[in-house]
Amino acid sequence: MKLNFNEKGLIPAIIQDYKTGKVLTLCYMNEDALNRSLAEGKICVFRRSKNKVMLKGEVSGNIQAVREVFVDCCNNSVLFKVEQKTAACHDGYFTCYFRKIDKDGNEKIAEKRVFNPKDVYKAE
């Protein structure tokens, strides 16, 4: 299959909980991260801030086990349905989309934290 990686060699990857259907996060993968995710059955991402491929949950232990993989109709993005261990968000929430914006533009926290990030992420 021919996927359309962008000019930086990246493709968006949507990560979704396979049980609940909740979107957990949007990340980017290069070819190496995609191939490792498929081969190892665990999500690997290209961390743009560190310019390297990392296993999702490498620091926190919140691994995402791949259950199903889909590609959009134009080969421009990938959707992974995963089994999420604990939380997807480094801020301690099950999903990175924990903030809700109402019609007036006001933001509120829409779910409870499942862990305290200070307990997981030490000074890096």
Summary of the structure (lengths in Angstrom):
residues: 124
radius of gyration: 15.0
end to end distance: 37.6
largest distance: 45.0
contacts: 340
relative contact order: 0.20
helix: 11%
strand: 35%
